[in-house]
Amino acid sequence: MTKGIILAIDAMGGDKGPVMTVEGTAIAAKRFPEARFLMFGKNQVLRPLIAQYKSLQDRAEIRHTSDVVEMEDKPSSAIRTGRNSSMGLAVKAVKEGEADVAISAGNTGALMGLAKITLRTMPGISRPALATILPALKRDVVMLDLGANVDCDEKNLVQFAIMGAAFSRTVLHQTLPQVALLNVGVEELKGSDSVKKAAKILKEANLPMQFEGFLEGDSIGIGDVDVVVTDGFTGNIAVKTAEGTAKLIAELLRRAFYRNFITRIGFLFAKGGLDWIRKHLDPNTHNGAVFLGLNGLVVKSHGSSSASGYAEAIQVAVEMHRNNIIELITEDLKNFSGDEAVTPALKE
């Protein structure tokens, strides 16, 4: 029998609020009959919504709070005042052992801050990183960091590689993930000192990954590796550029097929292929960014997520818990710290 899991849901978070989060949770409840849900938010709002879904009956417990972190709130303000909000209490439930994972579609900066303050970083991790799954031609790709850390040294990048590989193993089920550092070229002499030092350490380390060296930005969309590692400044720009490019392609295709009567007829013949492209590029299909490196699991759904997209974020949460990602990272760090060949280089 599959072991049960308890999920803490920030039911008030996201652009679409409780209507979306409750429906998305109901979809996930059908997929994971072993799951139970702590729904944090306003009782008078959540109760009638939950009552609409048979899959949530006797499996969803409302934890009332009138405090909500709004999407436009400044992270600094939310961190000071949001500990009793639906977001803050969902994260707190993980810390206190009431829940296995917290999921929110709310304010990213606020969630990041509350998660770091509440859960703290794991032993052996200097800074947590934000990771997500990106669609690519050859395979889905894990990328981190996406904005949690603007400036990173080689120590941070090595830790990101370890955490990203563990994420790939648990969620994408890659036995020995291929890992590369994002750089301005593939040659060993190119890049910043931190990137070059991180490459040297990873090349010599005995870790459950295949280190492939450097890769350039155009290789992300191709899917040449399983895990792309970079600092948060570069990673955030890269992923936002990719999302914008996907929207550009979708809009150009729409305009092309609606130009005249003939192109509209052509659309009818191409609709099946276009639907495939749309689904592949849809952020809801690959929803669920993860704060890695904390003493607890927190998943961030897109703020504009649909209910089906929110269910995908919950699926990421379940996969991480099922496959013991925190234990994997802890074990990899332990083995890495004991590697005499690379530990001196990390301390330089």
C-alpha positions as CSV (number, residue, x, y, z in Angstrom):
1,M,0.0,0.0,0.0
2,T,1.3,3.5,-0.9
3,K,2.3,5.5,2.1
4,G,0.0,8.5,2.9
5,I,1.0,12.1,2.4
6,I,-0.4,15.3,3.9
7,L,-0.2,18.4,1.8
8,A,-0.6,22.0,3.2
9,I,-2.4,24.1,0.6
10,D,-2.3,27.9,0.6
11,A,-5.9,28.0,-0.7
12,M,-6.0,31.8,-1.0
13,G,-2.9,32.2,-3.2
14,G,-2.7,32.9,-6.9
15,D,-4.3,35.3,-9.4
16,K,-7.5,33.2,-9.5
17,G,-7.6,32.5,-5.8
18,P,-9.6,29.8,-4.0
19,V,-11.8,28.8,-6.9
20,M,-8.7,27.6,-8.8
21,T,-6.7,26.2,-5.8
22,V,-9.7,24.1,-4.6
23,E,-10.5,22.8,-8.0
24,G,-6.8,22.0,-8.6
25,T,-6.6,20.2,-5.3
26,A,-9.7,18.2,-6.2
27,I,-8.1,17.1,-9.4
28,A,-4.9,16.0,-7.6
29,A,-7.0,14.2,-5.0
30,K,-8.3,11.9,-7.7
31,R,-4.8,11.1,-8.8
32,F,-3.5,10.5,-5.3
33,P,-6.1,8.7,-3.2
34,E,-3.5,8.3,-0.4
35,A,-3.2,12.1,0.0
36,R,-4.9,14.3,2.6
37,F,-5.1,18.1,2.5
38,L,-4.8,20.9,5.0
39,M,-6.6,23.9,3.3
40,F,-5.4,27.2,4.8
41,G,-7.7,30.2,4.2
42,K,-11.0,31.8,5.0
43,N,-13.5,29.2,6.2
44,Q,-16.6,31.0,4.8
45,V,-15.0,31.0,1.3
46,L,-13.4,27.5,1.3
47,R,-16.2,25.5,2.8
48,P,-18.8,25.9,0.0
49,L,-16.1,25.4,-2.7
50,I,-14.8,22.2,-1.1
51,A,-18.3,20.9,-0.8
52,Q,-18.6,20.8,-4.6
53,Y,-16.0,18.1,-5.0
54,K,-16.5,14.5,-4.0
55,S,-12.8,13.7,-4.1
56,L,-12.2,16.2,-1.2
57,Q,-14.9,14.9,1.1
58,D,-13.4,13.6,4.4
59,R,-9.9,14.3,3.0
60,A,-9.7,18.1,3.2
61,E,-9.5,19.9,6.5
62,I,-10.0,23.7,6.6
63,R,-7.6,25.7,8.8
64,H,-9.2,29.1,9.1
65,T,-7.2,32.3,8.8
66,S,-8.4,35.7,7.7
67,D,-4.9,36.9,6.8
68,V,-3.8,36.7,3.2
69,V,-0.6,37.6,1.4
70,E,-1.7,39.5,-1.7
71,M,0.1,39.2,-5.0
72,E,1.1,42.9,-5.0
73,D,2.5,42.8,-1.4
74,K,6.2,43.6,-1.0
75,P,8.1,40.5,0.1
76,S,9.7,42.4,3.0
77,S,6.2,43.4,4.3
78,A,4.8,39.9,3.8
79,I,7.7,38.4,5.8
80,R,7.0,40.8,8.7
81,T,3.3,40.4,8.8
82,G,2.4,37.2,6.9
83,R,3.3,34.5,9.4
84,N,-0.4,34.0,10.2
85,S,-1.5,34.2,6.6
86,S,-2.7,31.2,4.6
87,M,0.8,31.1,3.0
88,G,2.7,31.5,6.3
89,L,0.6,28.9,8.1
90,A,0.9,26.4,5.2
91,V,4.7,26.6,5.5
92,K,4.6,26.4,9.3
93,A,2.6,23.2,9.0
94,V,5.6,21.6,7.3
95,K,8.0,22.8,9.9
96,E,5.9,21.4,12.7
97,G,5.5,18.1,11.0
98,E,1.7,18.4,10.4
99,A,2.3,18.3,6.6
100,D,4.9,16.8,4.3
101,V,4.8,19.6,1.6
102,A,3.4,23.1,1.3
103,I,2.1,24.3,-2.0
104,S,1.2,27.9,-2.9
105,A,0.4,29.9,-6.1
106,G,0.9,33.2,-4.2
107,N,3.5,35.9,-4.2
108,T,6.9,34.3,-5.1
109,G,9.1,36.7,-3.1
110,A,6.9,36.4,0.0
111,L,6.8,32.6,-0.2
112,M,10.6,32.5,-0.7
113,G,11.2,34.7,2.3
114,L,8.7,32.9,4.6
115,A,10.0,29.5,3.6
116,K,13.6,30.5,4.3
117,I,12.8,32.1,7.7
118,T,10.5,29.3,8.8
119,L,12.3,26.2,7.6
120,R,15.9,27.4,7.4
121,T,18.5,25.8,5.1
122,M,19.7,22.2,5.3
123,P,23.1,21.4,6.9
124,G,25.7,21.7,4.1
125,I,23.7,24.1,2.0
126,S,24.7,27.8,2.0
127,R,21.7,29.1,0.1
128,P,18.4,27.5,-1.1
129,A,17.7,27.6,-4.8
130,L,14.5,27.8,-6.9
131,A,14.3,25.0,-9.5
132,T,11.7,24.2,-12.1
133,I,11.2,21.9,-15.1
134,L,11.3,23.3,-18.6
135,P,10.1,21.7,-21.8
136,A,12.7,20.9,-24.4
137,L,13.0,18.9,-27.6
138,K,14.9,15.9,-26.4
139,R,13.6,15.7,-22.8
140,D,12.3,17.9,-19.9
141,V,15.1,19.9,-18.3
142,V,15.6,20.9,-14.6
143,M,17.0,24.4,-14.3
144,L,18.2,26.3,-11.2
145,D,18.6,28.8,-9.7
146,L,15.8,31.0,-11.1
147,G,16.1,34.0,-8.9
148,A,16.6,33.2,-5.3
149,N,20.3,34.1,-5.4
150,V,21.5,36.9,-7.7
151,D,25.2,36.5,-6.9
152,C,26.7,33.0,-6.5
153,D,30.2,31.7,-5.9
154,E,31.5,28.3,-6.9
155,K,30.4,26.7,-3.6
156,N,26.7,27.8,-4.3
157,L,26.9,26.5,-7.9
158,V,28.2,23.1,-6.8
159,Q,25.5,22.8,-4.2
160,F,22.9,23.7,-6.8
161,A,24.2,21.0,-9.1
162,I,23.8,18.4,-6.3
163,M,20.3,19.5,-5.5
164,G,19.3,19.8,-9.2
165,A,20.5,16.2,-9.8
166,A,18.5,15.0,-6.9
167,F,15.4,16.8,-8.2
168,S,15.9,15.2,-11.6
169,R,16.3,11.7,-10.0
170,T,13.1,12.1,-7.9
171,V,10.7,13.9,-10.2
172,L,11.9,13.0,-13.7
173,H,13.3,9.6,-12.7
174,Q,16.7,10.1,-14.3
175,T,19.0,7.5,-12.7
176,L,22.3,9.3,-13.5
177,P,21.3,12.9,-14.6
178,Q,23.5,14.8,-17.1
179,V,24.4,18.1,-15.4
180,A,26.0,21.2,-17.0
181,L,26.8,24.8,-16.0
182,L,25.3,27.5,-18.1
183,N,28.1,29.6,-19.6
184,V,29.0,32.1,-22.4
185,G,30.7,29.2,-24.3
186,V,31.6,25.6,-24.0
187,E,35.4,26.1,-23.9
188,E,37.1,25.6,-20.5
189,L,38.7,29.1,-20.6
190,K,35.4,30.9,-20.9
191,G,33.2,32.2,-18.1
192,S,33.6,33.8,-14.7
193,D,36.0,32.6,-12.1
194,S,33.1,31.1,-10.0
195,V,31.8,29.1,-13.0
196,K,35.2,27.8,-13.9
197,K,36.0,26.8,-10.3
198,A,32.7,25.1,-10.0
199,A,33.3,23.1,-13.1
200,K,36.7,22.0,-11.8
201,I,35.1,20.8,-8.5
202,L,32.3,19.0,-10.2
203,K,34.6,17.3,-12.7
204,E,36.6,15.8,-9.9
205,A,33.7,14.9,-7.6
206,N,32.3,11.5,-7.1
207,L,28.5,12.3,-7.3
208,P,25.5,10.5,-8.7
209,M,25.5,12.5,-11.9
210,Q,27.3,12.9,-15.2
211,F,29.0,16.3,-15.3
212,E,29.0,17.5,-18.9
213,G,30.9,20.7,-18.4
214,F,29.5,23.9,-19.9
215,L,26.6,24.6,-22.2
216,E,25.3,27.7,-23.9
217,G,21.8,29.1,-23.7
218,D,20.6,27.7,-27.1
219,S,21.1,24.1,-25.7
220,I,18.5,24.6,-23.0
221,G,15.6,24.4,-25.4
222,I,17.2,21.4,-27.3
223,G,17.5,19.5,-24.0
224,D,21.1,18.5,-24.4
225,V,21.3,17.8,-20.6
226,D,19.0,16.9,-17.7
227,V,20.0,19.7,-15.3
228,V,21.2,23.2,-16.1
229,V,22.9,25.1,-13.3
230,T,23.4,28.8,-13.1
231,D,23.1,31.8,-10.7
232,G,19.7,33.3,-10.0
233,F,20.3,36.5,-12.0
234,T,21.1,34.6,-15.2
235,G,18.6,31.8,-14.6
236,N,15.7,34.2,-14.0
237,I,16.4,36.1,-17.2
238,A,16.8,32.8,-19.2
239,V,13.5,31.3,-18.0
240,K,11.5,34.6,-18.5
241,T,13.0,34.9,-22.0
242,A,12.0,31.3,-22.7
243,E,8.4,32.0,-21.5
244,G,8.2,35.1,-23.6
245,T,9.5,33.3,-26.7
246,A,6.8,30.7,-26.2
247,K,4.1,33.4,-26.1
248,L,5.6,35.0,-29.2
249,I,5.5,31.8,-31.2
250,A,1.9,31.1,-30.1
251,E,0.8,34.6,-31.1
252,L,2.6,34.6,-34.4
253,L,1.0,31.3,-35.3
254,R,-2.4,32.6,-34.3
255,R,-2.0,35.7,-36.5
256,A,-0.6,33.7,-39.4
257,F,-3.7,31.4,-39.5
258,Y,-6.2,34.2,-39.1
259,R,-4.9,36.4,-41.9
260,N,-7.5,35.4,-44.5
261,F,-10.0,32.8,-45.5
262,I,-7.4,30.5,-47.1
263,T,-5.1,30.5,-44.0
264,R,-8.2,29.8,-41.8
265,I,-8.9,26.7,-43.9
266,G,-5.2,25.7,-43.4
267,F,-5.7,26.0,-39.7
268,L,-8.3,23.3,-39.8
269,F,-5.8,20.9,-41.3
270,A,-3.0,21.9,-38.9
271,K,-5.1,22.1,-35.8
272,G,-4.0,18.7,-34.4
273,G,-0.3,19.6,-34.7
274,L,-0.9,23.1,-33.3
275,D,-2.7,21.7,-30.3
276,W,0.3,19.5,-29.6
277,I,2.6,22.5,-29.8
278,R,0.3,24.5,-27.5
279,K,0.2,21.8,-24.9
280,H,4.0,21.3,-25.0
281,L,4.6,25.0,-24.4
282,D,1.8,25.5,-21.9
283,P,3.3,26.5,-18.5
284,N,0.5,24.6,-16.8
285,T,1.9,21.3,-18.2
286,H,5.2,21.9,-16.5
287,N,4.0,23.7,-13.4
288,G,5.7,23.6,-10.0
289,A,8.9,25.3,-9.1
290,V,10.6,24.1,-5.9
291,F,12.6,25.7,-3.2
292,L,15.5,23.2,-2.8
293,G,17.9,23.2,0.2
294,L,15.4,23.9,3.0
295,N,14.6,21.7,6.0
296,G,11.2,21.0,4.4
297,L,9.5,20.9,1.0
298,V,7.8,23.9,-0.6
299,V,6.4,24.0,-4.1
300,K,5.5,27.3,-6.0
301,S,2.8,27.1,-8.6
302,H,2.5,29.7,-11.3
303,G,0.4,32.6,-10.0
304,S,-1.7,32.5,-13.2
305,S,-2.0,28.7,-13.1
306,S,-5.2,26.9,-14.2
307,A,-6.7,24.2,-11.9
308,S,-5.1,21.5,-14.0
309,G,-1.8,23.3,-13.7
310,Y,-2.1,23.5,-10.0
311,A,-2.7,19.8,-9.9
312,E,0.6,19.4,-11.8
313,A,2.4,21.4,-9.0
314,I,0.8,19.1,-6.4
315,Q,2.1,16.1,-8.4
316,V,5.6,17.5,-8.2
317,A,5.2,17.8,-4.5
318,V,4.0,14.2,-4.2
319,E,6.9,12.9,-6.3
320,M,9.5,14.7,-4.2
321,H,8.1,13.4,-1.0
322,R,7.6,9.8,-2.3
323,N,11.2,9.7,-3.5
324,N,12.7,11.3,-0.3
325,I,14.5,14.1,-2.0
326,I,15.7,15.7,1.2
327,E,17.3,12.4,2.3
328,L,18.9,12.1,-1.2
329,I,20.4,15.6,-1.0
330,T,21.6,14.9,2.5
331,E,23.3,11.7,1.5
332,D,24.9,13.2,-1.6
333,L,26.2,16.2,0.5
334,K,27.6,13.7,3.0
335,N,29.4,11.7,0.4
336,F,30.6,14.9,-1.3
337,S,32.0,16.4,1.8
338,G,34.0,13.3,2.4
339,D,35.5,13.3,-1.0
340,E,39.2,14.1,-0.3
341,A,39.9,14.9,-3.9
342,V,37.4,17.8,-4.2
343,T,36.9,19.1,-0.6
344,P,40.2,21.1,-0.6
345,A,39.2,22.7,-3.9
346,L,35.9,23.7,-2.5
347,K,37.6,25.4,0.5
348,E,40.0,27.4,-1.7
